[in-house]
Amino acid sequence: MKIKVKRVRPAVQLGVLFFVTMAGILHQKLGGGPNGAPSIHALCPFGGIESFYSLVTRGDFIKKTFYSNIILVGGSTFLVVTLGRIFCGWICALGTLQDIFGKIGMKIFKKRYNVPKSLDSTLRYLKYIVLIGIIYFTWRTGQLVINSMDPFVAYSHITAGWEELLGEYLLGFGILMGMLLSSLFYDRLFCRYLCPLGAYYAILGRFSLLKIERDKNTCINCNKCDRGCPVGLDIASVNTVDKGECIGCMTCVEVCPTAKKSLEVNLMKKKISSGKLGIIGVAIFFGIILITKGLGIYQTTPKSLAGIFKGNPGNIRGWMTIQEVAQGFDIPLKKFYKELGVSMEELPPETTIKSSEEVLKSAGIDFDHDKIDEIITRLLPEGKDRDPSE
């Protein structure tokens, strides 16, 4: 039975988007940690790249990332090198959002627009600059510098409310809105020009074992492949599709109208159907996750609060309660509240760090929850073990 890409791919995309959306909602409702839901950072392959330097030099992960990120970036890296950028074309939630808004735009405006070739070729280098910049500042500071500007993170915080979106995540939300609005007219501009993970995959993709090749003897130059390509590649005029920039969606192969396909997928000189390739790629990626999860390797967060704190106040998370923070650093609650300058009645011990500011403001008390790690640092006994990054 022939597997049709135009039917199977959207189903896979929507399934992953639903999972990511629910993960974001659950994290907002339940918080993180051993008894909560994972941070969206822990579900993104890019976290593995961000944490790489910290893991090698200190043996520790950057805040909000964990073993899951290493599995995700490792699995997607293997996928890119063997089968091309299937992750981008079939799995990535941001790519799916752009495709959805692209279809909406087509329904409304009845056409798609193209970026001029000369400008397009120049703008594609932007994502490499973004990749280098994020890696440099992340590795240097040991912090997730991309957090506030990440459209993926902003999307996961939509249910957190406008105050948070227009506060901490204003830049990321602006990029998300710009990405979605531009998708009404242009296909996947974010993927082409700004995505740092896409830049990483584009570099690896050039070494992929997979090729999409055009048979110029049977090609009728209808240009359907060019018009169908969501990242605006030249296909109808080349012998081999650009492996670095191709996102592996297989749309070009699917729309080719010739009886003997003028576009064919070759894996190590063997032909493979586009639909089968997509299914194999998705199965490999999620198979790696399931196997490592079964072995206990795939973890999105430490199994205990002690494993998160590690004696470092910088590891305090918004979902933790006042009581958990005090206990985690062996600080008496009364002493902690005295330093906070509020009473237990005004701020109950079971209040989360994230909501503490809102609780106190409703009582007319000005409070900055971001200062709590500084308070903990002052209260820690002299000589107490600290994280080596401090």
SVG drawing of the C-alpha trace seen along z (x, -y; Angstrom):
<svg xmlns="http://www.w3.org/2000/svg" viewBox="-10 -48 46 50">
<polyline fill="none" stroke="black" stroke-width="0.4" points="0.0,0.0 1.3,-3.4 1.8,-5.9 0.6,-9.3 2.7,-12.1 -0.1,-14.7 -2.3,-12.5 0.2,-11.0 2.5,-14.0 -0.2,-16.4 -1.5,-13.6 2.0,-13.3 2.4,-17.0 -0.9,-17.6 -0.3,-14.8 3.0,-16.3 1.6,-19.8 -1.2,-18.5 1.3,-16.8 3.4,-20.0 0.4,-22.2 -0.8,-19.9 2.7,-19.8 2.7,-23.6 -0.7,-23.7 0.1,-21.0 3.3,-22.8 1.4,-26.0 -1.2,-24.1 1.0,-21.6 4.4,-23.3 7.5,-21.3 9.6,-19.0 9.2,-15.3 5.4,-15.7 4.7,-18.1 5.0,-18.4 8.2,-19.0 9.3,-22.5 8.9,-23.0 12.7,-23.5 13.2,-19.8 11.2,-18.8 13.3,-20.6 16.4,-19.2 18.1,-22.6 18.5,-22.3 21.0,-19.6 23.2,-21.9 22.8,-24.7 23.8,-22.4 26.7,-20.7 29.5,-23.0 28.1,-22.9 27.8,-19.2 31.4,-18.7 33.1,-21.2 31.0,-20.9 29.1,-17.6 25.8,-19.5 22.9,-20.7 21.8,-24.3 18.7,-25.2 15.5,-23.8 17.3,-21.2 18.1,-17.6 18.9,-14.2 15.8,-14.4 17.5,-17.2 20.6,-15.0 18.4,-12.2 16.4,-14.5 19.3,-16.3 21.2,-13.0 18.2,-11.2 17.5,-14.1 21.2,-14.4 21.2,-10.7 18.0,-11.3 19.4,-14.2 22.6,-12.5 20.9,-9.4 17.5,-10.4 17.7,-14.2 15.8,-16.9 12.7,-14.8 12.4,-16.4 11.9,-19.8 9.4,-18.7 7.4,-16.2 7.9,-16.7 8.7,-20.3 5.8,-22.1 6.8,-25.5 7.0,-24.2 3.5,-22.8 2.1,-26.1 3.6,-27.9 2.1,-25.3 -1.3,-25.7 -1.2,-29.5 0.1,-29.0 -3.0,-27.0 -5.2,-29.7 -3.4,-32.4 -4.0,-30.4 -7.7,-30.1 -8.0,-33.8 -5.6,-35.3 -5.7,-32.5 -1.9,-32.8 1.5,-32.6 4.3,-35.2 8.0,-34.6 11.0,-36.3 13.3,-37.6 16.0,-35.0 18.9,-37.5 17.5,-38.5 16.5,-35.0 20.1,-33.6 21.5,-36.4 18.9,-36.1 19.5,-32.4 22.8,-33.2 21.0,-34.9 20.1,-31.7 23.8,-30.7 24.5,-34.1 21.6,-33.5 22.9,-30.0 26.5,-31.2 25.3,-34.1 23.0,-31.9 25.6,-29.2 28.3,-31.8 26.3,-33.7 24.7,-30.5 28.0,-28.7 29.6,-31.8 26.9,-32.7 25.7,-29.2 22.1,-30.5 19.3,-29.9 19.7,-33.3 17.2,-32.3 14.4,-31.8 12.7,-35.2 13.0,-35.5 12.1,-31.9 8.8,-31.7 8.5,-28.0 8.6,-29.0 6.2,-31.9 3.7,-29.5 3.9,-27.2 3.1,-30.1 0.0,-31.4 -2.2,-29.9 -0.2,-31.7 -2.0,-34.9 -1.3,-38.3 0.7,-39.6 3.4,-37.0 3.3,-37.0 3.7,-40.8 6.2,-40.8 9.0,-38.2 8.1,-36.7 7.3,-39.8 10.1,-39.4 9.4,-35.7 5.7,-36.4 6.4,-39.2 8.6,-36.8 5.8,-34.1 3.2,-36.5 5.5,-37.8 6.2,-34.2 2.5,-33.3 1.4,-36.5 4.1,-36.2 3.0,-32.6 -0.3,-33.9 1.7,-35.2 5.1,-33.4 6.0,-29.8 8.2,-29.1 10.2,-32.3 11.3,-31.6 12.7,-28.2 14.5,-29.7 16.1,-32.7 16.0,-32.6 15.7,-29.2 19.0,-28.3 18.1,-24.6 17.3,-24.7 20.8,-26.2 22.4,-23.3 20.4,-20.7 21.3,-22.6 25.0,-22.1 24.5,-18.4 22.1,-17.9 24.9,-18.5 26.4,-15.2 23.2,-13.3 23.1,-9.9 19.8,-10.8 19.4,-12.6 16.4,-13.8 17.5,-13.7 15.8,-15.0 15.8,-13.0 16.1,-15.7 15.2,-13.3 11.7,-12.7 11.2,-16.2 8.5,-18.2 9.5,-21.5 6.1,-22.1 7.7,-23.8 5.2,-22.2 8.0,-21.1 9.3,-24.6 5.9,-26.0 5.2,-23.3 8.5,-23.6 7.8,-25.3 11.3,-26.6 11.6,-28.1 14.3,-25.8 15.2,-25.6 14.3,-22.1 13.2,-22.1 16.5,-23.4 19.0,-21.3 20.0,-17.6 20.1,-17.2 18.0,-19.1 20.0,-21.2 20.4,-18.7 21.2,-21.3 18.2,-23.6 15.7,-20.8 13.5,-20.1 12.5,-16.6 8.8,-17.3 8.7,-15.3 6.2,-17.7 8.2,-18.1 8.3,-14.3 4.6,-14.0 3.5,-16.7 5.6,-15.5 3.1,-14.6 5.2,-12.5 4.3,-8.8 7.9,-7.9 8.7,-10.2 11.2,-12.8 12.0,-13.3 13.2,-10.3 14.5,-9.7 17.8,-7.8 19.2,-6.4 22.8,-5.1 22.0,-4.7 18.8,-2.8 15.4,-4.2 12.8,-4.6 9.3,-6.0 8.8,-9.4 5.9,-8.3 7.8,-5.3 10.8,-7.4 8.8,-9.8 7.2,-7.1 10.6,-5.4 12.1,-8.7 9.3,-9.4 9.4,-5.8 13.2,-6.0 13.0,-9.3 10.1,-8.3 11.6,-4.8 14.8,-6.3 12.7,-8.2 10.6,-5.2 13.7,-2.9 15.7,-5.4 12.6,-6.1 12.2,-2.4 15.8,-2.2 15.4,-5.1 17.8,-7.4 15.2,-9.8 14.3,-12.1 13.0,-15.6 13.9,-16.6 15.8,-15.2 13.7,-12.8 14.0,-14.8 14.2,-18.5 17.7,-17.9 18.8,-16.9 17.5,-20.2 18.8,-22.5 22.4,-21.1 23.1,-23.8 22.7,-26.5 20.1,-29.3 20.2,-29.9 18.4,-26.6 15.2,-27.8 12.3,-27.3 9.0,-29.2 6.9,-26.1 8.6,-25.4 6.8,-26.5 8.2,-28.8 8.3,-25.9 10.1,-23.6 12.8,-26.3 13.3,-26.9 13.6,-23.2 15.8,-22.6 18.4,-24.9 17.9,-24.0 16.7,-27.5 14.1,-27.9 10.8,-29.2 10.7,-32.0 14.1,-33.2 13.2,-33.1 10.0,-35.1 11.8,-37.7 14.3,-38.2 11.4,-38.3 9.8,-41.0 6.3,-39.4 4.3,-37.1 3.1,-33.6 -0.4,-34.9 0.3,-37.3 2.3,-34.6 1.4,-31.1 4.3,-28.5 2.5,-26.5 2.5,-29.5 4.7,-28.9 7.6,-31.2 6.0,-32.1 2.6,-33.2 4.1,-34.8 4.4,-38.2 0.8,-38.2 -0.4,-37.0 1.4,-39.9 0.5,-42.5 -3.2,-41.7 -2.6,-42.4 -1.0,-45.8 2.6,-44.6 5.3,-45.3 7.4,-42.2 9.9,-40.9 10.0,-37.1 13.2,-37.1 15.0,-38.3 14.3,-35.1 17.5,-33.4 19.5,-36.5 17.8,-36.2 18.7,-32.5 22.3,-33.3 22.5,-35.8 20.9,-33.3 23.1,-30.3 25.7,-29.5 29.3,-30.5 31.2,-27.7 28.2,-25.8 28.8,-24.0 27.9,-26.0 27.6,-25.1 31.0,-25.5 29.5,-27.9 28.8,-30.5"/>
</svg>
